[in-house]
Amino acid sequence: MKVWKKFVGTAAVSVLAISLAACGEKSSGSGSDDKTLVIGASNVPHAEILQHVKKEYEAKGYKLEIKKFQDYVLPNKALASKEIDANYFQHVPYLEQQEKENKSYKFANAGGVHVEPLGIYSKKYKSLDKLPNGATILTSSNVAERGRVLTFLQNEGLIKLKDGKTTDAQLGDIAENPKKLKFKTNIEASLLPQAYKNNEGDAVLINTNYAIDNGLNPLKDAIASEDESSPYVNIIVTRDGDEKDKRVTTLLDVLHEKKNQDWILDKYKGAVVPVSK
């Protein structure tokens, strides 16, 4: 009986020790210590940008683990399940859509890093304020992109949308159009650079990837481009409450350094434009 009691007591102590050890373990996404940041990212340009600043970040006493993802669904799932500490692949409208579709997601925008800008190009006018009344604006036939175009034009002061309308806006949501701009929206996005070269319309809105593919330099040829006021800034996302984690804020500080922002501009030739907030 004494032997049995001794065995039970020893087993109980062992179970208690295991339980306490388990309570002290961190999630797999937290790395081996509180100096390691595990971040999920798309290959290009996100992982490339992180790789560029990794050495500088680690010189500040931290460790950066970059996990690459090939799609736009798994990085948020991995963040929610604590497999990673943060991710860098999405812009705010996509984040909001994901949180709306997945009620369990409780995420925070820790800060912006870059925008892959939409630009306005014109063969006829050197600036937006030179556009005449009744000017024709060519935009993509992609309805899903319409809100981005209209928000951009609103930010540039050309139109005003109905209250509450931003990235979900359509042409019918234009509340004020002082220049009485006309919109031609039946052109495939990939064909807009050719329309610009053919001198069609008064101004053409072109996505940066299509502009570069057609020999345009967004930094020099566009008369206006999205900047950090764009809701399409690519951001670093954490779980809610972790956005002020020192590992995260230090990474953003490094990414916002001028030398690293200059590297982004040079590396991607205007297809990726850094932001500082």
Summary of the structure (lengths in Angstrom):
residues: 277
radius of gyration: 24.5
end to end distance: 69.6
largest distance: 99.5
contacts: 860
relative contact order: 0.17
helix: 43%
strand: 23%
